[in-house]
């Protein structure tokens, strides 16, 4: 007889999922066995990595990612990565085990039992639910999939008692259904159009909510001749080689005069995160047209003159239609956008010195469709999140929740979603150590992935913050493994870089190998950046 594992496989197939990430356990055996038999099961080394990999798979594929974990400690291990998926709005189905349904809530000390697991999952997921009976499992799972795929996207967690996983199932086809997004109010669109028509120097700020509205955003910006700033999440909504895309540079000093002269802000699907707004002290135009799918976001951070609630693509198309008769953008404003785009990049290149050669080499040897997964480390935060061009928003993979150590697993998931192009992962030695075991997953699955480890012997970002404050180093200097020996132990090809000028040749060789490859960049040998990176966060 079919069991819960067969049901899960059927539902995953219905939603185009062919790869699942997880850690096997006595409390998910039927699920793992069915997935491994019928689909591709990727056995990661930690439950957090399972969710990260499913997250990366979802972002790069544009579909649903799936992670399987155990109950109790296993589900707890996954919680941090669910926070990241929630922060980033990733389409992840997290299925975790649970103890036998007859023992739930009794506190008997059943192996892997924990108090209020559902409460924990509710706190870190968009949607969380328990399978109450074998007969309801199909409907519960399909509803979880629908919730994960409904905008605004987010992870859905299902805890499934082990006896109900083993229970006989009649596996039939079905659908998760869809959740239509209400159209923007025409009156609000008309009001926004009147405000935009009156502006002479508009600027656009595109966030993660604009990623699926790229063509409409590009047409809208060209209509206005308006510069496009982005959040980190919004990168690539319009390819960053477009002349109007200033990019993720709103806090760059070379952008200050443009923002100061702007008379209207048009924001699309952004949270205005603290680290992208100088902890909310970045001065932006008082007049503000805000487009967002979430009505609670309208005016939450910066007051909105007009708030338009709705899908970004539909709202921008409607606004373009309203403005098609003409706009009054100041002559030369388009040119100011182009000049600012160039100026912010020149300023950052000067700030990072020879590391610009490393950035250029990465872009040269990667495909425009290559996922670029970046952990929280100085090269990512200082230049990878800004200067390394993103042409496709699905390739822009960075932990929006700000947690370190998630880059490698997320990159593995992205690489398996796009096996026909190379994936790059930028990590620091400190962050990589958080989930060093996933090097074994990399060696096991053998995706086309180049892992670039910038080794500065610790937590460089926090080290710079302590030095900038004039305090003694605390907790930032770490023992670093011998990465050459580590790569050899994992049967991974290895490259070593001690000068920025060497990077291009080493990286090109790694990409050409079409297999997992570890490159170590000796940051001490390459030398510091001319301007030390200190993140724009408040420290007292």
C-alpha positions as CSV (number, residue, x, y, z in Angstrom):
1,X,0.0,0.0,0.0
2,X,1.1,3.6,-0.6
3,X,2.0,5.6,2.4
4,X,2.6,9.3,3.3
5,X,5.9,9.3,1.4
6,X,4.2,8.3,-1.8
7,X,1.6,11.1,-1.2
8,X,4.4,13.6,-0.7
9,X,6.1,12.6,-3.9
10,X,2.9,13.0,-5.9
11,X,2.3,16.5,-4.5
12,X,5.9,17.5,-5.2
13,X,5.6,16.2,-8.8
14,X,2.4,18.2,-9.2
15,X,4.4,21.3,-8.4
16,X,7.5,20.7,-10.5
17,X,9.8,19.7,-7.7
18,X,12.4,17.0,-8.6
19,X,15.0,17.6,-5.9
20,X,14.5,17.5,-2.1
21,X,17.0,18.3,0.7
22,X,17.0,16.8,4.1
23,X,18.4,14.8,7.0
24,X,17.0,11.3,7.5
25,X,15.6,10.3,10.8
26,X,13.4,7.7,12.5
27,X,10.7,10.3,12.4
28,X,10.7,10.9,8.6
29,X,11.8,7.5,7.2
30,X,8.7,6.9,5.0
31,X,9.1,10.4,3.4
32,X,12.9,10.1,2.7
33,X,12.6,6.6,1.4
34,X,9.8,7.5,-1.1
35,X,11.6,10.7,-2.2
36,X,14.9,8.9,-2.6
37,X,13.2,6.2,-4.7
38,X,11.2,8.5,-7.0
39,X,13.0,11.9,-7.0
40,X,16.4,13.2,-6.0
41,X,17.1,13.2,-2.3
42,X,20.1,15.3,-1.3
43,X,21.3,14.2,2.1
44,X,22.8,17.3,3.7
45,X,24.6,17.3,7.1
46,X,22.5,19.7,9.1
47,X,18.8,20.5,9.1
48,X,19.5,24.3,8.8
49,X,21.4,23.5,5.6
50,X,18.4,21.5,4.3
51,X,16.2,24.6,4.5
52,X,18.9,26.8,3.1
53,X,19.4,24.5,0.1
54,X,15.7,24.3,-0.5
55,X,15.6,28.1,-0.3
56,X,18.4,28.4,-2.8
57,X,16.7,25.9,-5.1
58,X,13.5,27.9,-4.9
59,X,15.1,31.2,-5.7
60,X,17.2,30.0,-8.6
61,X,14.4,27.8,-10.1
62,X,11.5,30.3,-9.5
63,X,9.5,27.4,-8.1
64,X,9.0,25.5,-4.9
65,X,11.8,24.2,-2.7
66,X,11.3,21.3,-0.3
67,X,13.2,20.4,2.9
68,X,12.7,17.3,5.1
69,X,13.7,17.3,8.8
70,X,13.1,15.4,11.9
71,X,11.1,16.4,14.9
72,X,12.3,18.1,18.0
73,X,16.0,19.1,17.7
74,X,15.9,18.6,14.0
75,X,13.0,21.0,13.6
76,X,14.7,23.4,16.0
77,X,17.9,23.3,13.9
78,X,15.9,24.3,10.9
79,X,14.3,27.3,12.6
80,X,17.1,29.8,11.9
81,X,17.0,29.0,8.2
82,X,13.2,29.3,8.1
83,X,13.7,32.8,9.5
84,X,15.9,33.5,6.4
85,X,13.3,32.1,4.1
86,X,10.7,34.2,5.7
87,X,12.8,37.3,5.5
88,X,13.6,36.7,1.9
89,X,10.0,35.6,0.9
90,X,11.2,32.2,-0.4
91,X,8.8,29.5,-1.6
92,X,9.8,26.7,0.7
93,X,7.8,23.6,1.9
94,X,9.3,22.4,5.1
95,X,8.0,19.0,6.2
96,X,9.1,17.8,9.6
97,X,8.4,14.7,11.5
98,X,6.5,14.5,14.8
99,X,6.1,11.9,17.4
100,X,3.1,9.4,17.2
101,X,-0.2,11.2,17.1
102,X,-1.4,9.3,20.2
103,X,1.3,10.7,22.3
104,X,1.2,14.3,21.2
105,X,1.0,16.9,24.0
106,X,1.4,14.4,26.8
107,X,5.0,15.1,27.8
108,X,5.9,11.5,28.1
109,X,9.5,12.0,27.0
110,X,9.1,10.2,23.7
111,X,12.4,10.3,21.8
112,X,12.7,13.6,19.8
113,X,9.6,15.1,21.6
114,X,9.7,18.8,22.3
115,X,7.2,21.3,23.8
116,X,5.0,23.2,21.4
117,X,6.9,22.5,18.2
118,X,4.0,23.9,16.2
119,X,4.3,27.2,18.1
120,X,8.0,27.4,17.2
121,X,7.2,26.7,13.6
122,X,4.4,29.3,13.5
123,X,6.9,31.9,14.8
124,X,9.4,31.3,11.9
125,X,7.1,30.4,9.0
126,X,4.5,32.1,7.0
127,X,2.2,29.1,7.6
128,X,2.5,26.1,10.0
129,X,0.2,23.2,10.6
130,X,0.0,19.7,12.0
131,X,-1.3,16.7,10.0
132,X,-4.2,15.5,12.2
133,X,-5.1,12.3,10.4
134,X,-4.1,10.2,7.5
135,X,-7.1,11.1,5.5
136,X,-6.4,14.8,5.8
137,X,-2.7,14.7,4.9
138,X,-3.2,15.4,1.2
139,X,-5.4,18.5,1.7
140,X,-3.0,19.7,4.5
141,X,0.1,19.4,2.2
142,X,-1.6,21.0,-0.8
143,X,-2.8,23.9,1.3
144,X,0.8,24.4,2.6
145,X,2.1,24.4,-0.9
146,X,-0.6,27.0,-1.9
147,X,0.4,29.2,1.0
148,X,4.1,29.0,0.1
149,X,3.4,29.9,-3.5
150,X,0.9,32.7,-2.7
151,X,2.3,36.2,-2.8
152,X,3.9,37.5,-0.7
153,X,5.8,34.3,-0.7
154,X,7.2,32.5,2.4
155,X,8.0,29.2,3.9
156,X,5.2,26.8,5.0
157,X,5.9,24.2,7.6
158,X,4.0,20.9,8.1
159,X,4.6,18.6,11.1
160,X,3.6,15.1,10.4
161,X,3.3,12.5,13.1
162,X,5.3,9.4,12.3
163,X,2.3,6.9,12.6
164,X,0.4,9.0,10.1
165,X,3.3,9.0,7.7
166,X,3.3,5.2,7.7
167,X,-0.5,5.0,7.4
168,X,-2.0,3.7,4.1
169,X,-2.8,6.4,1.6
170,X,-4.9,6.5,-1.6
171,X,-2.6,8.6,-3.7
172,X,-4.6,10.6,-6.2
173,X,-3.7,13.7,-8.3
174,X,-4.8,17.1,-7.3
175,X,-3.8,20.7,-7.3
176,X,-2.6,23.2,-4.7
177,X,-4.8,25.8,-6.1
178,X,-3.9,29.4,-6.6
179,X,-4.3,32.7,-4.7
180,X,-5.2,35.5,-7.0
181,X,-3.8,38.9,-6.1
182,X,-6.3,41.8,-6.0
183,X,-5.8,44.4,-8.6
184,X,-4.7,47.9,-7.6
185,X,-7.5,50.3,-6.9
186,X,-7.9,52.4,-10.1
187,X,-8.6,55.5,-8.1
188,X,-5.3,55.1,-6.2
189,X,-3.5,54.5,-9.4
190,X,-5.0,57.7,-10.8
191,X,-4.0,59.7,-7.7
192,X,-0.5,58.3,-7.9
193,X,-0.3,59.2,-11.6
194,X,-1.3,62.8,-10.8
195,X,1.5,63.1,-8.2
196,X,4.1,61.5,-10.6
197,X,3.0,63.8,-13.5
198,X,3.7,66.8,-11.3
199,X,7.2,65.7,-10.4
200,X,10.3,67.0,-12.3
201,X,13.0,64.8,-10.7
202,X,11.6,61.4,-9.7
203,X,13.7,58.5,-8.4
204,X,12.6,54.9,-8.2
205,X,13.5,52.5,-5.4
206,X,12.9,48.8,-6.3
207,X,12.8,46.1,-3.6
208,X,12.3,42.4,-3.6
209,X,8.6,42.9,-4.5
210,X,9.7,44.2,-7.9
211,X,11.6,41.1,-9.0
212,X,8.7,39.7,-11.0
213,X,7.9,43.0,-12.6
214,X,11.1,43.6,-14.5
215,X,9.7,44.4,-17.9
216,X,7.1,46.7,-16.5
217,X,9.6,48.4,-14.2
218,X,12.1,49.0,-17.1
219,X,9.4,50.5,-19.3
220,X,8.2,52.7,-16.5
221,X,11.7,54.0,-15.7
222,X,12.4,54.7,-19.3
223,X,9.1,56.6,-19.6
224,X,10.1,58.8,-16.7
225,X,13.8,58.9,-17.4
226,X,14.1,58.1,-13.7
227,X,17.1,56.5,-11.9
228,X,16.5,53.1,-10.4
229,X,17.9,52.5,-6.9
230,X,17.4,49.0,-5.5
231,X,17.5,47.3,-2.2
232,X,19.8,44.2,-2.1
233,X,16.6,42.1,-2.6
234,X,15.6,44.0,-5.7
235,X,18.8,43.7,-7.6
236,X,18.4,42.4,-11.1
237,X,14.7,43.3,-11.4
238,X,16.1,45.4,-14.2
239,X,19.4,44.1,-15.5
240,X,22.2,46.1,-13.8
241,X,23.8,46.8,-17.2
242,X,20.9,49.2,-17.9
243,X,22.0,52.8,-18.0
244,X,19.2,54.0,-15.6
245,X,20.0,51.4,-12.9
246,X,22.1,53.1,-10.2
247,X,21.5,49.9,-8.1
248,X,22.1,49.1,-4.5
249,X,24.0,52.3,-3.8
250,X,21.5,54.6,-2.0
251,X,23.9,55.2,0.9
252,X,27.0,55.7,-1.3
253,X,28.2,59.3,-0.9
254,X,28.4,59.7,-4.7
255,X,24.6,59.3,-4.8
256,X,23.8,61.9,-2.2
257,X,23.4,64.9,-4.5
258,X,21.0,63.0,-6.8
259,X,18.8,62.0,-3.9
260,X,19.0,65.5,-2.4
261,X,17.7,67.0,-5.7
262,X,15.0,64.5,-6.3
263,X,11.4,65.7,-5.7
264,X,9.6,62.4,-5.7
265,X,10.3,58.9,-4.5
266,X,8.5,56.0,-6.2
267,X,9.1,52.8,-4.2
268,X,8.1,49.3,-5.3
269,X,7.9,46.3,-3.0
270,X,10.6,47.3,-0.5
271,X,10.9,47.2,3.3
272,X,13.5,50.0,3.5
273,X,15.7,47.8,5.7
274,X,17.7,49.6,8.4
275,X,21.1,48.7,6.9
276,X,20.0,50.1,3.5
277,X,18.7,53.4,4.9
278,X,21.5,54.4,7.4
279,X,19.3,53.0,10.2
280,X,16.3,55.0,8.8
281,X,18.3,58.2,8.7
282,X,18.8,58.3,4.9
283,X,17.1,61.5,3.6
284,X,14.6,60.7,0.8
285,X,12.1,62.9,-1.0
286,X,9.1,63.9,1.1
287,X,6.7,63.2,-1.7
288,X,6.4,59.4,-1.9
289,X,4.3,57.1,-4.1
290,X,4.6,53.6,-2.6
291,X,3.5,50.4,-4.3
292,X,3.3,47.2,-2.2
293,X,1.4,44.0,-2.1
294,X,1.2,44.3,1.7
295,X,-1.2,47.1,2.8
296,X,0.6,47.2,6.2
297,X,3.8,48.2,4.4
298,X,2.4,51.4,3.0
299,X,3.9,54.3,4.9
300,X,5.4,52.0,7.6
301,X,8.9,53.4,7.3
302,X,8.8,56.5,5.1
303,X,5.4,58.3,5.0
304,X,3.5,57.7,1.7
305,X,1.8,60.6,-0.1
306,X,-0.1,57.9,-2.1
307,X,-0.1,54.2,-1.3
308,X,-1.0,51.7,-4.0
309,X,-1.7,48.2,-2.8
310,X,-1.4,45.5,-5.4
311,X,0.8,43.5,-7.7
312,X,3.9,45.5,-8.8
313,X,3.7,44.5,-12.5
314,X,0.0,45.4,-12.8
315,X,0.4,48.6,-10.8
316,X,3.3,49.8,-12.9
317,X,1.6,48.9,-16.2
318,X,-1.5,50.8,-15.1
319,X,0.6,53.8,-14.1
320,X,2.4,53.7,-17.4
321,X,-0.9,53.7,-19.2
322,X,-2.1,56.8,-17.1
323,X,1.2,58.6,-17.9
324,X,1.4,57.7,-21.6
325,X,0.2,61.1,-22.7
326,X,3.4,62.6,-21.4
327,X,5.5,63.4,-18.3
328,X,7.3,66.5,-17.2
329,X,10.6,65.1,-16.1
330,X,13.3,67.8,-16.0
331,X,15.6,68.0,-19.0
332,X,19.0,66.4,-18.1
333,X,17.5,64.2,-15.3
334,X,18.1,61.1,-17.3
335,X,21.7,62.1,-17.8
336,X,22.1,62.7,-14.0
337,X,21.0,59.1,-13.5
338,X,23.6,57.8,-15.9
339,X,26.3,60.0,-14.4
340,X,25.4,58.8,-10.8
341,X,25.4,55.2,-11.9
342,X,29.0,55.7,-13.1
343,X,30.0,57.8,-10.1
344,X,28.9,55.3,-7.4
345,X,30.7,52.5,-9.1
346,X,33.9,54.5,-9.5
347,X,33.7,55.5,-5.8
348,X,33.3,51.8,-4.7
349,X,36.1,50.6,-7.0
350,X,38.4,53.2,-5.4
351,X,37.3,52.0,-2.0
352,X,38.1,48.3,-2.6
353,X,41.3,48.8,-4.7
354,X,42.6,45.5,-6.2
355,X,39.5,43.5,-5.1
356,X,37.8,45.1,-8.1
357,X,39.9,42.8,-10.2
358,X,38.4,39.8,-8.4
359,X,34.9,41.2,-8.9
360,X,35.5,41.8,-12.6
361,X,36.9,38.3,-13.1
362,X,33.9,36.7,-11.5
363,X,31.5,38.4,-13.8
364,X,33.6,37.8,-16.9
365,X,33.7,34.0,-16.4
366,X,30.1,33.5,-15.1
367,X,27.1,33.1,-17.3
368,X,24.4,35.8,-17.0
369,X,22.2,33.0,-15.6
370,X,24.7,31.9,-13.1
371,X,23.5,32.0,-9.5
372,X,25.8,34.1,-7.3
373,X,25.3,33.0,-3.6
374,X,27.0,35.3,-1.1
375,X,27.4,34.6,2.6
376,X,27.7,37.5,5.0
377,X,31.4,38.4,4.7
378,X,33.3,41.6,3.8
379,X,33.7,40.8,0.0
380,X,29.9,40.2,-0.2
381,X,28.8,43.1,1.9
382,X,31.3,45.7,0.5
383,X,31.3,44.9,-3.2
384,X,29.5,41.6,-4.0
385,X,26.1,43.1,-3.0
386,X,26.7,46.2,-5.2
387,X,29.5,46.1,-7.7
388,X,29.2,42.5,-9.0
389,X,26.5,42.9,-11.7
390,X,23.3,41.0,-11.5
391,X,21.4,40.5,-14.7
392,X,18.7,38.0,-13.6
393,X,17.0,38.5,-10.2
394,X,16.8,34.8,-9.7
395,X,20.6,34.7,-9.5
396,X,20.8,37.3,-6.7
397,X,21.2,35.0,-3.7
398,X,22.1,36.6,-0.4
399,X,20.9,36.1,3.2
400,X,18.4,38.9,3.7
401,X,18.0,38.0,7.3
402,X,21.7,38.8,7.8
403,X,22.8,35.4,9.3
404,X,26.2,34.1,8.6
405,X,27.1,30.6,7.4
406,X,24.1,30.0,5.0
407,X,25.9,30.7,1.7
408,X,27.3,27.3,0.8
409,X,24.1,25.3,1.4
410,X,22.0,28.0,-0.4
411,X,24.5,27.9,-3.3
412,X,24.3,24.1,-3.5
413,X,20.5,24.3,-3.8
414,X,20.8,27.0,-6.5
415,X,23.4,25.0,-8.4
416,X,21.2,21.9,-8.5
417,X,18.3,24.1,-9.8
418,X,20.5,25.4,-12.6
419,X,22.9,22.6,-13.5
420,X,23.6,24.0,-17.0
421,X,25.5,27.0,-15.7
422,X,28.2,27.5,-13.1
423,X,27.2,28.7,-9.6
424,X,29.5,30.9,-7.6
425,X,29.5,31.0,-3.8
426,X,31.3,33.8,-1.9
427,X,32.1,33.0,1.7
428,X,34.4,33.9,4.5
429,X,36.4,31.5,6.6
430,X,34.3,32.3,9.7
431,X,30.9,31.9,8.0
432,X,32.0,28.7,6.2
433,X,32.9,27.2,9.5
434,X,29.3,27.4,10.7
435,X,28.4,24.7,8.3
436,X,31.7,23.2,7.3
437,X,30.1,19.8,7.1
438,X,28.3,20.9,3.9
439,X,31.6,20.6,2.1
440,X,30.8,16.9,2.3
441,X,27.5,17.5,0.7
442,X,29.2,19.5,-2.1
443,X,31.6,16.6,-2.7
444,X,28.8,14.1,-2.6
445,X,26.4,15.8,-5.0
446,X,29.1,17.3,-7.3
447,X,27.3,20.3,-8.7
448,X,29.0,22.8,-11.0
449,X,29.9,25.2,-8.2
450,X,32.9,27.3,-7.5
451,X,33.3,28.1,-3.7
452,X,35.5,31.1,-3.2
453,X,36.6,31.4,0.5
454,X,38.1,34.7,1.5
455,X,40.3,33.8,4.5
456,X,41.1,36.6,6.9
457,X,41.3,34.4,10.0
458,X,38.0,35.3,11.6
459,X,35.0,37.6,11.5
460,X,36.4,40.5,9.4
461,X,33.2,42.7,9.5
462,X,33.0,42.7,13.2
463,X,36.8,43.1,13.6
464,X,36.6,46.3,11.5
465,X,33.7,47.5,13.7
466,X,35.7,47.0,16.9
467,X,38.8,48.6,15.4
468,X,36.7,51.6,14.2
469,X,35.4,52.1,17.7
470,X,38.9,51.8,19.2
471,X,38.1,48.8,21.4
472,X,40.0,45.6,21.9
473,X,39.2,42.7,19.7
474,X,36.8,40.3,21.2
475,X,35.6,37.0,19.6
476,X,36.6,37.9,16.1
477,X,39.9,36.1,15.7
478,X,39.4,32.4,14.9
479,X,41.4,29.3,14.2
480,X,41.3,28.7,10.5
481,X,41.6,25.2,9.0
482,X,44.1,24.3,6.3
483,X,41.7,24.6,3.3
484,X,44.1,22.9,0.9
485,X,44.1,19.8,3.2
486,X,40.4,20.1,3.7
487,X,39.7,20.2,0.0
488,X,42.0,17.1,-0.5
489,X,40.1,15.3,2.3
490,X,36.8,16.0,0.4
491,X,38.4,15.1,-3.1
492,X,37.7,18.7,-4.2
493,X,39.9,20.5,-6.7
494,X,41.7,23.5,-5.0
495,X,43.1,26.8,-6.0
496,X,45.1,29.3,-3.9
497,X,45.2,33.1,-4.5
498,X,47.7,35.4,-2.8
499,X,47.4,38.4,-5.2
500,X,44.3,39.9,-6.9
501,X,46.1,39.7,-10.2
502,X,46.2,35.9,-9.9
503,X,42.5,35.5,-9.4
504,X,41.3,35.6,-13.0
505,X,43.4,32.6,-14.1
506,X,42.5,30.5,-11.1
507,X,38.8,31.3,-11.3
508,X,38.7,30.7,-15.1
509,X,40.2,27.3,-14.5
510,X,37.7,26.5,-11.8
511,X,34.7,27.4,-13.9
512,X,36.1,25.4,-16.8
513,X,36.3,22.3,-14.7
514,X,32.5,22.0,-14.6
515,X,32.6,20.4,-11.1
516,X,32.8,21.5,-7.5
517,X,35.9,23.6,-6.9
518,X,37.3,25.3,-3.8
519,X,39.3,28.5,-4.2
520,X,41.0,30.1,-1.2
521,X,41.9,33.8,-1.3
522,X,44.5,34.7,1.3
523,X,43.2,38.1,2.4
524,X,46.3,38.9,4.4
525,X,48.5,38.3,1.4
526,X,46.2,40.2,-1.0
527,X,46.1,43.1,1.5
528,X,43.3,45.2,3.0
529,X,40.9,47.4,1.0
530,X,41.9,51.1,0.9
531,X,38.7,51.9,2.8
532,X,37.9,49.3,5.6
533,X,34.3,48.1,5.4
534,X,32.1,48.9,8.4
535,X,28.4,48.1,8.0
536,X,25.9,50.9,8.3
537,X,24.5,49.8,11.6
538,X,24.1,51.7,14.9
539,X,26.6,50.6,17.5
540,X,26.9,52.5,20.9
